[in-house]
Amino acid sequence: MTSRFGRLPLRSRLALLTAAAMAVAIAAAAVSCWLITRDQLMNEFNRSLRQAEVPNTLPRIVRTGCLDERPPGSPEDLNTDRTTAQIVLPDGRACLLQGEHTIPVTETDQAVAAQGGAQRTEIMHDVTSDGTEWRVRTIGGGLTLNDEPAAISFARPLSEVTDPLNTLALVLALVAGCGVLGAGAIGLGVARAGLRPVERLTHTVEHIARTEDLAVEIPVEGDDEIARLSRSFNAMTAALATSQERQQQLIADAGHELRTPLTSLRTNIELLARSEESGRELPPRQRRELLESVTAQMTELAALIGDLQELSRPDAAPDKAQLAVVALDEIAERAVRRVRLRAPEVRIDAELAPWFVRAEPAALERAVVNLLDNAVKFSPPGSRVEVGLGGDGLLRVRDHGPGIPEAELPHVFERFWRSPSARGRPGSGLGLSIVARTVQQAGGTVALRRAAGGGTEALLRLPGAPEPPPGSLSAIRGRGPHRPA
């Protein structure tokens, strides 16, 4: 049953649930109304039966000794409304005083009639006669017939209560049925109106899945849960569209950047191949230059592929398991040593103060190396690059090259962007974008600006970690606040 219900459309399920809830509520109200009405009718019925009392003319009536037919006297003498009244004797005989039919005498009635004396005794019970249920009230004590103790019984048919109750039950059942049908119709209408935004969302999702058109937006109305869902979906599709656009741009830029070294590499290799095939060897100097060019192009391709792999990682925060508290000064010192080996023609001076950060060590070192490589690339031979790390966690890398024009500074961290003046220099245009992403994931900031007196200054700031990592070189050495590298 549950599985069949689960297969129904959401609109039908909502309508059925609404109808079921209304049916339960209407049934509870109808039953409560019927029970309350029954109690009120029964109380009023019993009260009217208790109002019937032994009349003052009863001794005269009783003295006639009429037990076979109705005694003389008018019904008004009994003052019993529409109540049947009869005299009951201990042997079970009855004398009808008022009414159409004699009520069956029970053993209980006989017992009350047999009780003599002046003490009043009263009982109430139900009997059935010819298919009719009667409620009987028998009063004994102080009554005699021909010197024989007697009792008087007042009776009224229970149909005075059951007939209205049956009619009321039928009316309530009809009203409840109409209410359930109306509730089902209302539930269906409410489900249709409430699910209309969901249907629009479903159609939009199906359209996007079918056409891959992420530019479609869902109209947002109001500020309810459906509106919030629509806004979230629009934000998700916008993010997906942006990601798709960035992916396409990355592929296009990567293809463009790969084309130049591959073309140069292919040309050099073809020259070497033709030299071998024709049997005419190239001059040793030209052959050496070609091999050096091939090696340089291979190195550039390897660096570009490494940068692309780095950028292919998700932009979300790195896994916490990969984060560690590291000494930024130690990372900067290792980066300085690596760049010094690659660029011996440029002097790199470093003054580093201890500073601990929480980051991914390998990614952070790569970012610092990229900053230094960028500074060295634009420094003329014999110039100097200054590296400084203060006690506030600010890492400065300053070169004395031509500097970057103010108009180009907003673009330096974009992927594959290269200054027009640097087109002829080696590089892929990905180094600074990798720096920006790594620093952002570590919760820091990075910026480039024109340095006073010429050149460019890179500013990298990372928040400090609460304590140094156990066993780090900084903790073991106990260095002072500043140390030249």
N, C-alpha and C positions, 0 to 999 in steps of 0.2 A: 504494500500500500504506500509506504514511504517512497519507494523507488518510482512508482507510477506518479506520485505527486511531484517528485523532483524532476520528472521529464516534462511536466507542463511548462508552458511559457510563464515568465515572471508575471506578466499582466494577469493571467488566469489564476496563478497562485495567490496574488494579492487580492483579487476579487473573491476567491474562495475563503481566504482567511478573514477578510472583512465580513463576508456573509456569515461565516461560522461564529465570529465574535459577536455580531449582532444577534444571531439566533440564540446564543447562550444568554445574552443580556435580556432579550425579549422573553425567553422562556423563564428565566429567573424572576423577571418582573411579573409575568402572568401567573406563575405559581404562587408568588408572594401575595398578589392581589386576590387570587382564589382562596388561599388559606385565611387571609385576613377577613375576607367577606364571609367565609364559612363560620369563622369564630364569632363574628358580629351577629350573623343570622341565628346561630345556635344559641348565643347568649340571650338575644331578644326572644327567641322561641321558648327557652326555659323560663325567662322572666314572666312572659305572658301566661305560661302554664302555672307558675307559682302564684300568680295573682288570683287564680280561681280559689275561693274560700267557701267553707261550709255556710250556706245561707241560714238566715233566722227561721225560714219556713220549713226547714228540713224536718223537725220533729213532727209537724202536721202531716208531711208527705210520708214519712216513715210509718206513722201510725196507721196509715191505710192498709199496710201489709201487702201492697200490690207488688208481686214479684214476676208476674207473667206479662204485664202490659204497662205502658207508660202511665204513671200516676197522674191524677188531676193536678192542675196548677199550670201556670204559664212559664215558659223558659226564662222570662225576665226575672222570675223569682230567684233563679240561681245566680244571675249576674256573672256568667262564666264565658261571655263573648262567644266564640265559635268552638267551644270546647265540649267534648262529649263527657257526660257525667253519669255515674251509675253507683248503686249501692252494692256492696260486696259482703257476703256472709261467710262465716268460717267454713261452711261445707262446699263452697265454690259457687253457690248460686249468686245471680246478679240481677238487680232491678234497675233498668235504664231510666234515668231521670231526664237526660237531654241528649239528643243526637239521633242518628239513623240506625246505628248498629251497636249491638252489645260487644264490649271489648272482652277478649278471653281473660279469664281469671287465673292467675298463676299461684303457685304455692306460696310465694312471698306475699301476695295480696291476702291469701287466706290467713297467713300467720299474723299479718297486721290486723285483720278483722277479728281474729280470735283473741286478740289482746284486749282485755277489759280494763276497767279503771278509768280514772280521769286524766291520766298522763297521755299527752298527745304524741303520736308516732307518725312519722312521715317517711316514705321511700319514693324513689323515682327509678323506673326501669323501662326497657323497650320490649314490645311484643309484636308479633306478626299475625295478622288475621286476613285471610283471603288475599294474600299477596300484598297487603298494605302494612307498612311498618308504623307502629304507634309508639309514642312516648307517653308513659302512664305515670301519674303522680297519685299515690294512694295515701290517705290520711286516716288514722285510727285513733281510738281513745275518746271516751265520752259519748260514743254513739251506740244506740241499741235499736233493735227492731224486734217488736214483740218480746221484750225482755231478753233478747239475744244480742250479744255484742256484734257490732257491724263496723264497716269502714266504707268510705266514699272514695271513688277513683275518678280522677279527671284525666282525660286523654286527648291528644291531638296528633294528627298524622304527620310523620316526619317528611312527607312529600312537600309540606309547606316550606321546608328548607332545602331538600334535595332537588326539587324541580327548578327553583331559581339558580341553584348552584350548577346544575347540568346545563341550563341555558347559558349561564355565565362562562362555563368551561368551553362551550361550543363557540361563543363569541370571541373569547380570548384566543382559541385555537385559530379561528379565521384571521383575527387581527395579527397574531404571531406569524402565520403563514405569509400574509401580505407584507408584513414587516421584513421577513427574511428575504422575500423576492425583491422588495425595494432596496434592502441593504445590499443584495448582490448586484443590482443595477447601479446603485451608488458606488459600490466598491469598484466595479468595472470602470465607471467614469473617472473615479479618483485615480485608479491605476493608470488609465490612459493619459490623464492630465499630468500625473506625477512622473510618468516614465517617458513623456515626450522629449525632455532634454536628453535622457539616456539614449533614446532612439537616434537623436541627432548625433550624439557622440559615437554611437555604434556605426552609423552610416559613414561618418567621417573617418573612423578607424578603418573600416572596410575599404573606403576609397583610397586611403593612404597605402594600405596593404596591397591593393590592386594596382595602383598607379605609381607608388613611391613618390608622390607629390607632397612634400613636407611643408609647402607654402599654405596649405589649407588651414583655416582657423575656425574654431567653433564660436558662434555668437554667445556672449556672456550676458545674462540678465539677472539682476538681483544680487544677493549676497548669501545665498543658502548653500547647502552642501553640494548641490549640483553645480552651482556657479563656481564654487571653489574647485570642484573636479574639472570643470571646463577650463578654468584658468591654469590649473596644474598641467592639463593635457596640452594646452597651447604653449605653455612654457617648455614642456618636454619636446614638442615638435620643433619649436624654435631652436632649442639647444641641439637637437639632432640635425636640423638644417645647417646650423653653424658648424657643427662637427663635420658634416658631410662636405661642406664648402671648404673647410680647412684641410680635410683629407685630400680633396681634389686639387687644392692649391699646392699642398705638399708634394703630391705625385707629379704635378706639372713642374714645380720648381726643382724637384729632385731630378726629373728627367732632363731639364735644361742644364743643371749643374753637372750632371754625369756626361752630357754630350760632349762638352769641351775636352775634359781629360781623355775620354775614350777616343775622340777623333784624333787628338794629338798622339795618343798611344798607338792607335791603329796606323797612322802615317809613319811613325818611326819604325814600327815593326815591319811594315810593308817595304820600307827602304832597306832594312837589314835583309829581308827575305829575297828581294830582287837582287841584292848584291851577291847573296849566296847562290841564287839560281843562275845568274849570268856569268858567274865565275870571276867577276871584276870586284875585287875587294876594295872596300872603302879605305881612305887614308886612316892611319891609326888615330889621329886626332879627331877626325869626324866620327869615326866609329865609337870612340870613347864618349864624345859629346852625345851621340844618339843613345848610348846605353845609360848615361847619366840622366838624360831626359826621360827615358823609359822608367828608370828607377824612381825619379821624382814624381812622375805621373802615377805610378803604382802606389807610392806613398800617399799622394793626394787622394786617390780613390779609396784607399784603406781608411784614411781619416774621415772622408765623407761618409763612407758606409758606417763607420763607428758612430758618427754624429746622428745619422738617420736612425740607427738602432736605439740610441739614447732618446731621441725624440719620439720614437714609436711607443715608448712606455706611456701608460695612462697618465693624464695630468692630475689625477686625484692624489691625495696625500699618500706617501709611501706606507708600507706595512710597518706597524709599530715594532715588529720583531727586527726590522732592519735598522731602526734608529738606535743611536747610542750617544752617550755623553763623551765628546771628544774635545781635545785641545785644538782650538783653531790656530793657535800660534805654531803648533807642531805641524799641522797640515800645511800652513803657509810656508813653513821652513822647507818641507819636502818639495812643495811645488816650485820654490825658488831654485832649489838644487837641480831639479829636472830641467827647468827652462835655461839655467846657466849652461848646462851641457849642450843644449840645442842652439843657443845663441851666444857663443863666446865673444862676439864682437861688441856686445852691449853689456855695460856694467849694471848689475842689479844690486842695490843697497837695501838691506832690510833691517828694520828695528821693530821687534815683536814683543809685545807684553802678553803675559798669560791670560787666556780667555777661553772659557769652556762653553760649548754649545751642544744642543741635542740635534743631531742630523745623521744622514747616511754618510759614513766616512768617505767611501770611494767617490760618490757623486759630488760631495763637497770639495774634495781635492781636485777633481776634474774641473769644477767651476773656477777654482782659484787659478789653476793652470791656464784655463782659457783666458782669464783676465790678463795674466802675465803675457801669454802669447800675443794677445791683441796689442798690449803696450809695446812689446819688443818689435812687432811687425811694423809699427809706424815710427820706430825710433831709428834715427840714422846711426851708422856705425860710429863707435867711439862715444856715443851719448850714454846717458844714465837713466835707469828706471828706479824710482824710489818706492819702496814698499814699507808701510807702517801700520802697526796694529796697536791701538791704544787700550787703556784700561776700561773704556766704555764699550768695547766690542765693535768699533768702527775700523774696518780694514780699508786702507787707502793704497791705490796703485796709480802712480803718476809717471807719465813719460814726458819727454821733451821733443816730441815730434811736431808735425804741422798742426795738429789739433783737428777737431771736428767742427764744421760750421754749425751755427745755432739751428739752422733750418733742418739739419739732418739728425740732430740729437733725438727727436721723438721716434725715430725709426730704427735706432741702432739695435734694439732687442727683438726686432721682427725676424721671422725665419727667412733665410736666404736673402735678406736685404744686405746690400753692399754699397758703400759709398762710391760715387762715380770716380773719385780719385783713387780708389783701391781696386778697381776692376782688374788691373794687371798684376796684382799681388796674389800670392797663394792664399787659399782659404775657401770655405764653402758658404760663409755667411750664416752658419748655424751655431758658432761658438758662443756668442753673447746671448742668443735665445736659450741655449742650454743653461747658461749661468743664471738667467732670470728665472727659469722654471725651478732650478734646484734651490735657489735662495727663497723663492716663494713657498715651496713645499716645507722648508725649514722654518718658516714664519718670519723671515727677514725681508730686507729691501736692498735694491741695488740700483745705482744710477750712474750716468756719465755726465761730465760737465767740462767746460773749457777751463783749463788751469791758468792761474795768474802768471804772466810771463811766457805763455805759450805752452802748447802741449795739451794733453787730455788727462783728467783725473777720474778714476773709477772709485766709487764709494760703496762699500758692501758692509751692511750692518746686520748682525744676527743677535737674537736675544740670548742672554746668558743662561747657562744651566745652573741648578741649585748647588751642585758640588762636583768636584773633579772625579773622573772615573778612577776606580781603584787600580793602582799599579801603573798609572800613566807616567810618562817621562817627566811631565811638569811637576807632578806630585812627588816623584822620587828625588828629582834634582833640587827642588825647593828654590827655583830661580827667583831672581829679583823681579821688580816690575817691568824692566826693559832689558832686552838682550839683542845685540846685533846678530844677524844671520850671515 
